[in-house]
């Protein structure tokens, strides 16, 4: 669903856009303002995933492009769309990587389709960032990433240890590690661990460590070289 910030200084135009946006099923909320400075404050206080901006603002000392740059400095995730009567700012807008740059007057159907397209992209990205697909025996299973504790290589297969049980995949750890988020760390040639699930790391031999996990009986192994990287990551995250 879309949480939208709308910046448009003309009230009639702003009301038109807000009404149009709220009629789109994929839109959850629209917060609107005619002030660039207020738009920046709203963006700091809310988690918008789409920001729609006019550029020339009659009563502000900053324009919509500057507003976009300031918001982009602390939120690079939100999609940005400029809707303006002026084409001359198009090149400058590239600084904030806008999804689109629309010249007024808009074509309503095209604008609505654009908003739905962005919503679909956001939903797809959210799903991809929340689930990890594994292939086994011709089937694909989507595992919630937050439930994956560690991954173990065994007999040419990968075993996913999760809060919902064990799952087997026909993939190597090298292949799997390329597609995991940065909360996962290769800790051994035979193990990848979710560092957010680690409870304790303790030495067991001269060159290796046991990894214990929160509320999970199975352990993973960590090599001495990977232990150095683990300590660096923990320091950075804290």
N, C-alpha and C positions, 0 to 999 in steps of 0.2 A: 504493500500500500504506500501511497505517496503522501509525505508531509511537506507541504509547499510553503515557501516564502515568496510573496509577490510584492515587488517594488514598482510602483507606478504613481507618478505625482498627480495625474489628472484623476479626480475622484470618479467621474462618470466612467472613464475607461477602466479604472481599477475595479469598480463595482461590476462592470460587464465581464471582465476576466474572472473575477472571483465567482460569480454566478455560473459562468460557463465551466469552470474547473470543478465546482462542487457537484455538477451534474454528471461528471465522469465517474463511473463506479470504482475505478482504481484509486481515486483521491480520498484520503482519510480526513485531511484538514488543510485549510488555507489560512495563513496569517498574512495580513496585508498592511502596507504602510505606504505613505507618500514621501517619507523622509529617508534619505540615505543613511544618516547616522542612526536612526531608529532601526533600520534594517540590519545594520551591523550588530547592534545590541541584541536584537531578536535572534540573530544567527548564533550568537554566543550562548544564549539561554535555551535554545531549542535544537533538537536533532533533525534538521531538515535534510531530506535527500534530493530535493529539487528546488532550485532557486530561479525565479523568473524575474528579469530586471529590464526596466526602461533605462535609457542611458542619460538623456538630458533631463535634469530635474530642476524645475524653475526656482524653487525656494531654498535649495541647498547649496552649500559652498563646495560640495563634492558631487561628481556625477556617478551614474550607475556603474561605469567601468571601474572607477576607483573603489566603489563599494564592493564590487566583485573581487577585486585584487585583495582587499583587506579581509574579506571573508575567506578567500582561498588560502590566505596565510595560516589559518587555523582549521580549515575544513576543506581538504582536497577530495573528499569522497562524494560530495553533493554534485549532482548534475546541474549545470548552469545553462540557461537559455536567455538570450537577449531578444527583446521585442521592442523595436525602435523605429522611428520614422527616418533615421539617418543611416546611410550605408558607409559613411566615411570612417566609422569606428571599427569596422569589421576586422581589419588587420590587427589593430591594437588589442582586440578582444582575445586573440590567440594566447595571450599571456596567462589566461585562466582556463584554457582548454575548454571552451564552451561546447556543449553538445550541438547547439544550433544557434543561428543568428537570423532572426525573422524581421523582415521589413514590413511595417504597417502600411496599409491596412492588411490585417491577416485574413486568410481564407479559413473559416471556422472549421470545416471538415478536416483540412490538413493539420491545423493546430491540435485538434482533438486526437487525431491519429498519432501525432508526435508525442503527446502526453502518454497515450497508451503504450507506445513503443518504449518510452523510457521506463514506465512501470514494469513492463515485461522484462527489460534488461535488469532492473533492480531485483526483481523476484528471482530471476535466473542466477544472478550473482550471489544472492543470499542463500539460495539452495546449495550452490557449489561450495560456498564457504562453510556450510553447516554439515554437509554429508560427504563421505568419502566412498566412491564406488569400488567394489572389489569383484573380480571375475573368478568364477569357479564352476566347473562342470557345465559350461555353457550358459550360466545364469549370472546376473549382475545383482548384487546386494548393496544397498546404500546404508552405510554405517554412520550414525551420528558422531561427528568428530570429537565432541566433548566426552563421549563414552569410551573412546579408544584409550587403553592404558599403556600397552606397548605392543610391538610387532616383533615376531621371532621368526628367523629363518630355520626351516627344518625339512630335510629330505626334499629339496627342490620346490618347496612350497613356503608360503608365508602364513604364519598363524597370527591373527589379530586377537589379542586379549582385550576384551571389552567388558563393560558393566552388564552386558546382556548375554555374555558367554563368549565362546571361542568361534572364530570364523576362519575358514581356510581360503587362500587365494593362489591362483596359478601365476604368481609374479615374483620377481626377485626384489630384494630390499633396495637395490639400486634403482629399479624402476619406480618403486613405491615412493622413495624419498624425494624424487623429482616433483611429485605432485602434492606433497604434504605442506601444511602451513608451518610457520616458524616456531610453533610451540612444540614441534617434534624435533628430536635430535638423534642423530646416529651415534650410539654410545658404544658400539662394538660391531665387529664385522657381521655378527648374527642377530643384532638387536637394534631397534629404533624405539625410543621411549618418549612418551608424552611428559614433558618436564613439569607440567602443571599437576600431574598425578603422583609425582615422586614424593614419598614420605621420608626416606632415609637412604643415604649412600654410605656403605661401610667397607673398608678394605678386608679382603679375604685371603689374597695371596700377594706376593711382592708386586705383581704387575696387573692386578685386576681388583674390581670392586663388585659387591652385590648391591642391587637396587631393590629396595622395598617400596611398595606402593600403598597408598591409602586404602584400607579395607579390602585388600586383595592378597590372597595367599601365595600366588606365584611370584617368582623373582626374575629379574633380568640381570645380565652381566654388563659391566662397564670396563673398558680397557683403560690403562693409565693415560695413554695419549688423549683419549676422548674425555677423560676426567678433567683435564686442563681446560678443554673447551667448555665443559659443563660449568665449571667454576666461574669462567668469564661470563657466561650467559646469566647465571644466577645473580652475579654482581650487577650486571647491567639492568636486569629486571627489577632489582630491589633499589 
